[in-house]
Amino acid sequence: MNAHGPPPSITLVVATYNRADLLAGLLDSVAEQRVPHGLQWELLVVDNNSRDATGSVVQRYDDVIPINYVFEQRQGKTFALNRALEEAEGSVFLFTDDDVVLEAGWLSAYAAAIARHTEAAWFGGAVLPLWPAGRRPDWFQGNAVPLLGGYFGHFRPAGDGSRYFDDSDELLPIGASMAVRRSTFEKVGNYRVDLGPRGSQRGVGDDTELLQRAMQRGEKGYYVAEAKCWHRVHESRMKLRAFVDYGMRKAEDQCRYIERLKNGGSFLRIVDQLGRGAYQGLSGRAGNLRICLFNVGYEIGRMRMHALRRA
């Protein structure tokens, strides 16, 4: 497989909470991976205090894939991910989510890139939305793709081919498809436990903040275009109110690690975005309406965090 060095040992990490049915879909796609000959790898499922049949689902795959199961009671995805760093045996951590479907060549594409680009400390692959109606909404185009892409699990940086990330890249890999060397965690530390999802509450920023720390230390990242996966978009994420909630969660998490955002939001901007949103909606620009609603939530989130700090 590799003329550039020994095969990497990879631990594929999945943190999951009360989504046994979705997890089964992911594990089906893991079982269908075209694993390169000689690759040392394992799958570590970290059950983040689930109350459903997650444990039983994992047991069904014992004889199909090299799978291990760990229960982490502390609620929060980053608690689960940090537990994985303690339990895993691999020299590289390859992350995905329980609501993802992997293309058959996903693992092999990462393994080849990790072995070939030894100077890269972290990696990301393409994540594409798997829409509930089977087709992309007409409004998800133009400005909506870069501004709302993360909400739907959409990640594909500019350009079609594999390449190193540079300072011009505004988007960084997301946890649905991302790899980080163990040595990188040893240099920059683990995930921050005040960021990311916590139980059924959405949260963001955990992956971005980690990679920003790595970049500040001069660690290079590499985009693996051949590593493709699909993120299931739940119907609930299509509702207008959900975009406000997403903006709030994103602002609250970003305020925890981005210094320039800590001075609070703007009530005038909320009013402005509500007015713009109404105009965009009446004009039939559904994508721009959703962007305005996200901005409303973002300002509310910043105001809430500012109020908490002053209390």
C-alpha positions, -999 to +999 in steps of 0.1 A: +000+000+000+027+024+010+062+032-003+067+062+019+067+046+054+051+020+076+014+017+077-002+039+103-021+024+132-055+041+131-082+043+158-116+052+143-135+071+170-173+075+172-189+093+201-226+086+203-256+095+225-291+079+222-290+073+185-287+035+182-306+033+149-283+059+132-252+043+147-262+010+131-262+027+097-227+041+103-214+007+114-229-009+083-208+015+062-177+008+084-182-030+077-182-023+040-148-004+040-121-016+016-094-020+042-059-019+027-038-050+033-017-048+064-035-017+079-036-019+117-069-003+128-097-005+153-131+011+158-138+026+193-174+035+201-177+058+231-212+056+245-218+090+261-244+080+287-270+066+263-302+051+276-312+033+244-299+001+227-265+015+218-246-012+236-266-040+220-261-025+185-223-024+190-223-061+201-239-071+168-207-061+150-182-079+172-175-106+146-176-081+116-152-054+124-124-048+151-148-029+174-144-018+210-170-002+233-165+023+261-191+039+283-185+075+293-209+088+319-199+124+319-223+141+295-208+160+266-193+149+234-159+163+242-158+142+274-164+112+252-137+122+227-112+128+255-120+094+269-113+079+235-078+095+236-072+076+268-085+043+256-074+041+220-043+023+208-037+040+174-011+065+166-037+084+146-073+092+157-098+092+128-131+108+138-166+105+124-202+109+137-230+084+144-252+100+118-227+096+089-225+071+060-190+064+048-181+057+012-163+024+008-130+040+001-131+065+030-108+046+054-083+036+027-081+072+014-072+085+049-047+057+055-029+064+023-027+102+030-017+097+066+012+074+056+023+095+026+021+130+042+041+124+073+046+161+079+009+167+082-005+167+118-042+167+109-064+158+080-100+164+068-122+149+041-153+158+022-186+157+041-218+160+020-254+163+032-277+134+028-310+153+026-342+139+041-362+143+009-334+127-012-325+159-029-309+192-020-333+220-012-335+246-040-325+274-015-293+257-005-270+274-029-250+306-033-242+323+001-261+296+020-235+269+012-205+285+030-225+302+057-249+273+066-229+244+053-216+234+088-251+232+101-259+205+076-226+188+079-213+201+045-176+204+042-157+208+010-130+235+007-122+254-025-107+233-052-114+197-062-082+180-054-062+170-023-039+196-009-025+212+022-046+237+041-032+272+042-040+306+058-065+314+031-088+286+041-117+300+061-132+266+067-115+238+087-124+201+088-154+190+109-157+161+133-177+140+108-145+134+089-113+144+105-080+128+116-054+140+141-021+123+150-016+113+186+016+133+187-005+164+179-027+159+209+004+155+230+016+189+218-016+209+219-037+192+245-071+175+244-106+188+235-120+216+256-149+202+276-169+235+276-174+233+238-194+210+216-227+191+219-239+181+254-266+154+254-294+165+232-282+201+233-264+212+201-230+227+204-202+236+180-166+248+181-149+218+196-132+206+164-124+241+151-109+253+184-086+222+185-074+227+150-068+264+156-046+255+185-027+231+163-022+257+136-010+282+162+018+257+169+027+255+133+011+221+127+001+215+090-032+201+078-040+182+047-073+178+028-081+143+015-105+149-013-109+111-019-122+106+016-159+112+011-188+106+035-224+116+038-241+133+068-277+126+074-298+157+077-327+153+101-360+169+091-360+190+123-330+209+110-350+223+081-374+242+104-369+280+105-367+281+143-338+257+142-316+283+124-321+307+152-312+280+177-281+271+157-269+307+157-273+310+194-254+278+201-226+288+177-222+322+192-222+309+228-195+284+220-174+308+200-175+334+227-157+309+249-126+308+228-126+339+204-116+370+223-130+396+199-166+382+204-167+387+241-181+422+241-217+411+235-241+413+206-262+440+192-300+445+196-300+469+166-284+441+145-312+417+157-338+442+145-320+448+113-317+411+105-354+405+113-363+432+089-340+419+062-352+383+068-388+394+063-379+411+031-359+381+018-387+357+027-414+378+010-390+380-021-388+343-023-351+341-013-354+313+012-317+308+016-311+344+026-340+343+050-323+314+068-290+332+069-308+362+085-324+340+111-290+324+119-277+360+124-305+368+147-297+338+169-260+346+167-265+381+182-288+367+209-262+342+218-235+368+221-258+390+243-265+361+265-229+352+270-220+389+277-248+390+303-235+358+320-200+372+323-213+404+338-235+386+364 
